[in-house]
Amino acid sequence: MTLTIDDVRGLAKLSRLKLTDTEAETMLDELNRILGYVDKLQAIDIEGFEPTAQVTGLKNVMRSDTIEDLGADHESLLKNAPAQQGGYIKVKRVL
């Protein structure tokens, strides 16, 4: 598949890009080279190969999801707050 200059201008319009004639010609050449490479990749016979998600062999290491009781209750923690409202610590607005 090869693109035309009209295709590039249409893509630029959809992307809201303003391209000069020189830039459009450059994009046309680059996009056609990319599509040529994709055509080469599609021509490769991959029958019998397993899909690969990652190649390093690393596994996700997750810690156990446990609740630790540190011995502090809600009221005693709020007692140390400089200001509170509705059972929460009141802070200045952050924008």
Wavefront OBJ file of the C-alpha trace (Angstrom):
o trace
v 0.000 0.000 0.000
v 1.369 3.389 -0.910
v 0.012 6.737 0.118
v -0.512 9.743 -2.107
v 0.088 13.383 -1.294
v -3.691 13.779 -0.928
v -3.686 11.034 1.711
v -0.954 12.863 3.640
v -2.849 16.146 3.432
v -6.020 14.394 4.623
v -4.175 12.856 7.578
v -2.648 16.235 8.398
v -6.084 17.845 8.323
v -7.516 15.158 10.633
v -4.545 15.698 12.957
v -4.989 19.461 12.724
v -1.448 19.896 11.440
v -0.492 22.576 8.970
v 2.133 21.163 6.633
v 4.047 23.053 3.996
v 4.502 21.416 0.601
v 8.040 20.378 1.559
v 6.878 18.880 4.855
v 4.049 17.019 3.101
v 6.516 15.522 0.618
v 8.827 14.497 3.467
v 5.925 12.918 5.366
v 4.801 11.117 2.207
v 8.246 9.568 1.782
v 8.555 8.614 5.461
v 5.050 7.155 5.735
v 5.523 5.109 2.557
v 8.794 3.718 3.955
v 7.041 2.793 7.203
v 4.214 1.081 5.334
v 6.784 -0.767 3.200
v 8.410 -2.087 6.348
v 5.018 -3.186 7.690
v 4.395 -5.043 4.417
v 7.719 -6.870 4.902
v 6.709 -7.846 8.439
v 3.342 -9.134 7.248
v 5.063 -11.340 4.665
v 6.964 -13.281 7.349
v 5.677 -16.805 7.997
v 4.977 -17.061 11.729
v 3.025 -20.318 11.651
v 3.855 -22.472 14.668
v 5.319 -19.704 16.836
v 3.826 -18.913 20.226
v 2.824 -15.279 20.845
v 5.335 -13.472 23.031
v 4.271 -10.881 25.568
v 7.739 -10.292 27.005
v 11.141 -11.880 26.528
v 13.059 -11.253 29.752
v 11.511 -14.082 31.753
v 10.797 -11.759 34.672
v 7.640 -12.281 36.679
v 5.614 -9.722 38.575
v 6.454 -9.873 42.245
v 3.524 -8.841 44.359
v 3.546 -8.503 48.106
v 0.709 -10.020 50.041
v -2.235 -7.721 50.535
v -2.568 -7.711 54.298
v -3.834 -5.118 56.732
v -1.399 -4.300 59.514
v -2.814 -2.987 62.770
v -0.423 -0.360 64.117
v -2.424 0.134 67.289
v -3.699 3.640 66.536
v -7.396 4.366 66.310
v -9.148 7.005 64.231
v -9.922 9.366 67.098
v -6.395 9.393 68.527
v -4.931 10.194 65.114
v -7.406 13.043 64.546
v -6.571 14.411 68.004
v -3.069 15.298 66.719
v -4.352 17.118 63.612
v -4.277 20.952 63.764
v -7.767 21.127 62.195
v -10.462 18.578 61.449
v -13.857 18.518 59.850
v -16.344 15.686 59.528
v -13.949 13.081 60.873
v -11.152 14.023 58.445
v -8.021 16.134 58.675
v -8.755 19.586 57.268
v -6.039 21.028 55.028
v -5.712 24.095 52.839
v -6.936 23.780 49.296
v -4.226 22.665 46.850
v -4.565 23.778 43.258
l 1 2 3 4 5 6 7 8 9 10 11 12 13 14 15 16 17 18 19 20 21 22 23 24 25 26 27 28 29 30 31 32 33 34 35 36 37 38 39 40 41 42 43 44 45 46 47 48 49 50 51 52 53 54 55 56 57 58 59 60 61 62 63 64 65 66 67 68 69 70 71 72 73 74 75 76 77 78 79 80 81 82 83 84 85 86 87 88 89 90 91 92 93 94 95
